[in-house]
């Protein structure tokens, strides 16, 4: 049984037109009889939606090295937005095109457990975590029942049972590894990894990723994304694709037709 994890960023999900097109492609992949036996798992972020609610509540958004600094107040907002509105709205949109889905967070079934993490330079990020333990039983059961999981980027602390905000890309890598997915697809608004001259890189490996990180060419949100790619490879994911949401029929083209788009990272 072949599995693919598709990660949808929050910046994409707030664009109604893009979201509708991507959901239609997911339905095509999920319901196409030629792809019987190929299972899809969604992982979704919600950074834009979180920022909007934090602003309404008068809570400042702070970032460090591409990661949101998450105090208790911000963590509660993250939990409300990701496990509530964004996940449930995505499930409803999928239902409109005939796909049965259910939204879960890492704490459900203790599927994805975390530990607190700090930034690379030691900066305290608050309630930000990294996945340290996975249990695919709930996801396996959902897939066996014909229900597509939509996993929010939230995990429960392994020891303290607090909820932790998990970077969406790192969550996707952990889900892909923990659920034995062969392919991980990051659907982004940038369309791929760029080199020092701003040109898209078609193929990458571990050495190339490490070079981009060490040289500083990879900056901002691309750094946690590339770290997540390394974590995915370490967890056994065979192929990672970074593709652009605005590219016409991008998901069906790369997953159904085997086209080379964006950046491909292989073991």
N, C-alpha and C positions, 0 to 999 in steps of 0.2 A: 504494500500500500504506500503510494507516494504522497508526501505532504509538502505543502508550501505555506510559509508564513508571509503575509503581506502587511507591511507597516504603513499606515496612513497618518501623516502628520496633521496636527490641529490647524495649521495654516491652510491646508488643502480642504479640510472639512468645513471651514467657514465660507468657502467659495461654492455657492449653491450649484452653479453650472458645472464646475469641475467635479464636485461630489457626485452629482447625478450621473455623469458620464462614467466615473470610476465604478459606481455601484452597478451600473448596467454591464460593465465589463466583468465585474465579479460574478454577476448573475450568469453571464454567458459561460464563464469558466466553471461555475458550480453546477449548472444545469445541463451543460452539453453532454449528451450520452457518450460521445467519443472519449470523454475524459472520466468515464466511470472508474471509480477507484482512486481518483486523485482528490485528496482532501485539502481544503483551505482553512487556514486559521488567520483571523485578522487581529492586528494589534493597533490600537489607535492612541494618539496623543490628544492634546487639547490646549496647547499653550496659549493660543490667541484667546480662547474662551475663558481660560483661567485669568489671563491678564485683564480682560474686560470686567470680570466680576470683582477682581481685586481693586481695580480702579473705582468701581461703584461703591465699594465698601471702605474706600480710603486707605487700603493697605498697599504699601509701596512694593513694586516688583524689582527685585535685585538679582543680578546674575554674576557668576564668576566662572571663567573658562568655559562658557557655553552652557552652564548648568544653573538652574534656578535655585537661589538660596531660599530655603523653605522653613520658616519658623512655624510655631504651632498654629497661628491664625491662618497663614498661607496654606499649610497642610490641610486644614479643614476645608478650605475653599477648593483645593485640588481634588479632595475626595468627593465633594459635592458635584463638581463639574464633570470629572472623568467617570466616576462610577454611577453618576446620575444622568445629567442631561445629554452629554455627548454620546455615551454608550447606548442609551435608550433611543435617542434620535436616529442613530445609525441602524439599530435593529428595525425601527419602523420603516426607514427608507429601503432597507433590504427586503422587508416583507412586501412592500409595494411592487417589487419586481419578482416576487415568487420565491424568495430565499428565506428559509427558516434560520434564524440566528438568535443567539442569546448573549447578553453582555455580562461579563464577569470581571472581577478584579483579582489580583494575586492572592488575596486572603481567602477567596471562595474555595472550599475544599482543601485549604492550605496548599494550593497548587504552586505558588511562587513565593518563597519566603526570602526575606532580605536581612541585611545587616546595615547599620549606619555607615556611610562613607563620607570622607572629606575630599576636598579637591586635591589635585596632584601636588600642589604646593603646601598642603596642610590646612588650608582655609576651611573653617567649620561651615558646612552647608545646611545645618539644621536637620530637618526630617527628610533627608535625601538618602536613598539606600541603593545598594547593589544586590542583585539576586545571588543567594548562596545555596539555595536548595530548591529543587523542583520535584513535583509529583504530578505526572500527566494523567492520573486516573480520571479526573473530572473531564478534562479535555477529550480524552479517549472515549469516555462514555457519551459525551455530547456528539462527537463525530459519528460514533456507531449508531446513534439515534437519528442521524440525518440533520443535526443542528450544527450550524457553523458558529464556533466561538468568536466573540469579539472581545478581546482582552484589553482592559484599561491599564495604563502604566502606573499601577499602584501595587504595592506588595506589603505583606504583613511581616513585621519583625519576627525573626525566628525565636528570639528569647524574650523580648518585651511585649510582643503582640500589639505594638503600635503600628499604625499605617505609615508607610514611607512613600514619598514621591520618587519614582524611578525614571531616569531619562528614557524617553520613548525608544530610542535606537538600541540602548542597552537592554531594555525590556524585550524588544523584539528578538534580539540575539539570544537572550535567555530562554524565551518561549520556543524559538526554533531549535535550540540545542536540547532543551528539556523534553520536547515533544518529538524528537528524532525527525525533524524536517530535513529534506534534502536541499531545499532552496529557500532563500530568504530574499524578499524584494522590499527595498526601501523606495516608496513613492514620494518624491520630493518636489519642491518648487525650483530647484536648481538643475535637476536633470542629470547629474553625474559629478564626479570628482574632477576638479580643475588643477592644472599644473601651474607653475610659477608665472607663466605667460597668459594665464586665463583660458587656456585651451582644454577642452574636455579630454580626459584620459579614458581610452576604450577598455584597456585591460590592466589589472593591478594584481599584485601578489603581496605576501607579507613584507618582503624586503621593500617594495615600493611604498607601502603604507608607512613603514617605519621611517623611511627617508622623508616623506612628506611631513610627518609629525616632527622629526628632529630638526628639519630645516626651517620650520615655522610657516611653510607654504600653506599647510592645513591650519586654519585659524577659526575662532568662533565656534559655531555649531558643528562645523565639519570635524573638529577634533573628537568630540564624543561619538560621532557617527563612525569614524574610522576606528576608534577604540572598540566600539561595538562590533565592527566587522572582524577584528582580530579575535574578540571573544567568541563570536559565532564560529569562526574557523576552528578555534581551540575546542569548541563543544561538538565538532563533527559535522557542521553544515558544509555541504560540498560546494555550493555555488551561492554567491551573493550578488544581487543586481541592485544598482542604484539608478533609478530612471526618473524621468520628468513627468509629472502629472498632466502637463498641458500637451504632451505628445499624443497625437491622435491614436486611440485604441492601444495605448502603450502596454496594458496588461495582457490583452489577448495576443498582441504581436510577440511579446517576449516569452510568454508562457505557453501559448497555443501554437504559434507559428515558428518559434525559435529564432526570431530576429535578434540581431545585436544592436541594442540601443543603450545609451547612457554608459555606465561603467560596470564591467563585470569583474568580480573578484573570485578567484578559484583557489582551492586547496593547493 
